[in-house]
Amino acid sequence: MSSEETAGETDSGGGETEHENARQAVVTVDADDNELGTANRLDAHTGDGIRHRAFTSLLFDEDDNILLAQRSPDKRLWDTFWDGTVASHPVQGQSQEDATRQRLEEELGVTPDQYEGLEVTDRFEYKRYYPNEGVEWEVCAVLQATLTDRTLDPDPDEVAGLMWVPYERLHENPKWYRQLRLCPWFEIAMRRDVE
């Protein structure tokens, strides 16, 4: 879900260059999130897709506002949509918590001393197609943490915008935020939130 996939990009000589994600792997899983192996990250997000492990991480401030991040317009899947704080895929052997810590630092410049209580709060499977571009078929863990220091340094290659939103209002009245075009995995995570 993070740096999304594209089959190839045309170089200045008219040929195709390999997208960086074609050199990466995702962890393939069954419906219960049991590891099956790995697959090429590009292959997992094209055609009918390959079920793989992912996460979405939601940072809240001490007043229960959630930090939403707008995906870069350069992303192939769900470009410019609004997401939870960070979302991506752990690499083989990496915990969801470690993957979240890595993405928070890479995408937002947020270090572990800025938040507390990072934990997995939910997990679900979903499959969604992005018209004419690709697919997400994931067993997605949801992680939450409280940001005690709201200092951010977003990477413009990953994040087009940031917004603090009162979570209760968003959760209870999602139609008020339709203009944001929320990512499907975040909408599912929010809909399933019963706390």
C-alpha positions as CSV (number, residue, x, y, z in Angstrom):
1,M,0.0,0.0,0.0
2,S,2.9,2.3,0.4
3,S,5.0,2.9,-2.7
4,E,2.6,1.4,-5.1
5,E,3.3,-0.7,-8.2
6,T,3.6,0.0,-11.8
7,A,4.6,-2.5,-14.5
8,G,7.2,-0.2,-16.1
9,E,8.1,3.3,-16.8
10,T,9.3,4.7,-20.1
11,D,12.9,5.9,-20.0
12,S,14.2,8.7,-22.2
13,G,15.3,6.2,-24.8
14,G,11.8,4.9,-25.3
15,G,12.4,1.6,-23.5
16,E,10.8,0.5,-20.3
17,T,12.7,0.6,-17.0
18,E,11.9,-1.7,-14.1
19,H,9.8,-0.2,-11.3
20,E,11.5,-0.4,-8.0
21,N,8.7,-2.5,-6.5
22,A,9.4,-5.2,-9.1
23,R,12.6,-5.8,-7.1
24,Q,10.8,-6.2,-3.8
25,A,8.8,-9.0,-2.3
26,V,5.7,-9.2,-0.1
27,V,4.8,-12.0,2.4
28,T,2.1,-14.2,1.0
29,V,-0.4,-15.5,3.5
30,D,-3.6,-17.6,3.9
31,A,-6.9,-16.1,5.1
32,D,-5.7,-16.5,8.7
33,D,-2.5,-14.6,8.1
34,N,-0.3,-17.7,8.2
35,E,2.8,-17.2,6.1
36,L,3.0,-19.2,2.9
37,G,6.1,-17.7,1.3
38,T,6.9,-14.5,-0.7
39,A,5.8,-13.1,-4.0
40,N,7.1,-10.3,-6.2
41,R,5.5,-7.1,-5.0
42,L,4.4,-6.0,-8.5
43,D,2.8,-9.4,-9.3
44,A,0.9,-9.2,-6.0
45,H,-0.8,-6.0,-7.0
46,T,-1.6,-6.7,-10.7
47,G,-4.1,-9.0,-12.5
48,D,-6.2,-10.8,-9.8
49,G,-3.5,-10.2,-7.2
50,I,-1.9,-12.5,-4.7
51,R,-3.1,-12.4,-1.0
52,H,-0.3,-10.9,1.1
53,R,0.4,-9.4,4.5
54,A,-0.1,-5.6,5.1
55,F,-0.8,-3.1,7.8
56,T,-2.4,0.2,8.4
57,S,-1.3,2.3,11.4
58,L,-3.3,5.0,13.0
59,L,-1.8,7.7,15.2
60,F,-3.9,9.6,17.6
61,D,-3.0,12.7,19.6
62,E,-3.9,13.0,23.2
63,D,-7.2,14.7,22.3
64,D,-8.3,11.7,20.2
65,N,-7.7,13.3,16.9
66,I,-6.4,11.0,14.2
67,L,-3.6,11.9,11.8
68,L,-4.7,11.3,8.2
69,A,-2.2,11.3,5.4
70,Q,-2.9,12.0,1.7
71,R,-1.1,9.6,-0.6
72,S,1.3,11.1,-3.1
73,P,-0.1,11.8,-6.6
74,D,2.8,9.7,-7.9
75,K,1.4,6.5,-6.4
76,R,-0.2,4.1,-8.9
77,L,-2.9,2.8,-6.6
78,W,-5.2,5.2,-4.7
79,D,-3.1,8.2,-5.6
80,T,-4.2,11.4,-3.7
81,F,-6.6,9.4,-1.6
82,W,-6.6,10.0,2.2
83,D,-5.3,7.2,4.3
84,G,-4.8,6.4,8.0
85,T,-1.4,7.6,9.2
86,V,0.8,5.1,7.4
87,A,0.2,1.8,5.5
88,S,2.5,-0.7,3.9
89,H,3.8,-4.3,3.9
90,P,6.2,-5.9,6.4
91,V,9.1,-7.7,4.8
92,Q,9.7,-11.4,5.6
93,G,10.7,-11.8,9.2
94,Q,9.6,-8.3,10.2
95,S,6.9,-7.8,12.8
96,Q,4.0,-5.5,12.1
97,E,5.2,-3.2,14.9
98,D,8.7,-3.0,13.5
99,A,7.3,-2.3,10.0
100,T,5.1,0.5,11.4
101,R,8.1,2.1,13.3
102,Q,10.1,2.0,10.1
103,R,7.3,3.6,7.9
104,L,6.5,6.2,10.5
105,E,10.1,7.4,10.5
106,E,10.5,7.1,6.7
107,E,7.3,8.8,5.7
108,L,6.7,11.3,8.5
109,G,10.0,11.6,10.4
110,V,8.2,10.3,13.5
111,T,10.6,8.4,15.9
112,P,9.6,5.9,18.6
113,D,10.2,8.4,21.4
114,Q,7.3,10.5,20.0
115,Y,4.5,7.9,20.6
116,E,3.4,5.3,23.0
117,G,1.2,2.2,23.2
118,L,1.8,0.9,19.7
119,E,-0.1,-2.3,19.3
120,V,-2.1,-4.4,16.9
121,T,-5.8,-3.8,17.5
122,D,-7.5,-5.7,14.6
123,R,-6.9,-7.8,11.5
124,F,-9.0,-8.3,8.4
125,E,-8.9,-9.6,4.8
126,Y,-10.1,-7.5,1.9
127,K,-9.7,-7.3,-1.8
128,R,-10.3,-4.2,-3.9
129,Y,-9.5,-3.3,-7.5
130,Y,-8.3,0.1,-8.6
131,P,-9.8,0.6,-12.1
132,N,-7.3,-0.1,-14.9
133,E,-4.4,0.0,-12.5
134,G,-4.2,-2.9,-10.1
135,V,-5.5,-4.6,-7.0
136,E,-5.0,-4.8,-3.2
137,W,-5.7,-8.3,-1.8
138,E,-4.4,-8.2,1.8
139,V,-4.7,-9.5,5.3
140,C,-4.3,-6.2,6.9
141,A,-3.4,-5.6,10.5
142,V,-4.5,-2.4,12.2
143,L,-2.1,-0.8,14.7
144,Q,-2.7,2.2,16.9
145,A,-0.6,4.4,19.0
146,T,-0.8,7.8,20.8
147,L,1.5,10.5,19.5
148,T,2.7,12.5,22.4
149,D,4.9,14.8,20.3
150,R,3.2,16.1,17.1
151,T,6.4,17.2,15.4
152,L,6.3,15.9,11.8
153,D,8.7,16.0,8.9
154,P,6.8,14.3,6.0
155,D,8.5,12.9,2.9
156,P,6.9,14.6,-0.1
157,D,7.5,11.5,-2.3
158,E,5.1,9.6,0.0
159,V,2.8,12.2,1.5
160,A,0.9,14.9,-0.3
161,G,-0.9,16.3,2.7
162,L,-1.6,15.8,6.4
163,M,-4.8,16.5,8.4
164,W,-5.8,16.1,12.1
165,V,-9.4,15.0,12.3
166,P,-11.6,14.4,15.4
167,Y,-11.8,10.6,15.2
168,E,-15.2,10.3,16.8
169,R,-16.8,12.7,14.3
170,L,-15.1,10.8,11.4
171,H,-16.1,7.4,12.7
172,E,-19.7,8.4,13.4
173,N,-20.3,10.6,10.4
174,P,-18.1,9.3,7.5
175,K,-20.3,10.9,4.9
176,W,-19.2,14.3,6.2
177,Y,-15.8,13.5,4.9
178,R,-16.7,12.0,1.5
179,Q,-14.8,14.7,-0.3
180,L,-11.6,13.3,1.1
181,R,-11.8,10.0,-0.8
182,L,-10.6,7.6,1.8
183,C,-8.5,4.5,1.0
184,P,-10.6,1.3,1.2
185,W,-8.4,-0.4,3.8
186,F,-8.7,2.6,6.1
187,E,-12.5,2.8,5.6
188,I,-12.8,-0.9,6.5
189,A,-10.6,-0.5,9.6
190,M,-12.6,2.5,10.7
191,R,-15.9,0.7,10.1
192,R,-14.8,-2.3,12.2
193,D,-13.6,-0.1,15.1
194,V,-15.9,-0.9,18.0
195,E,-14.0,0.9,20.7
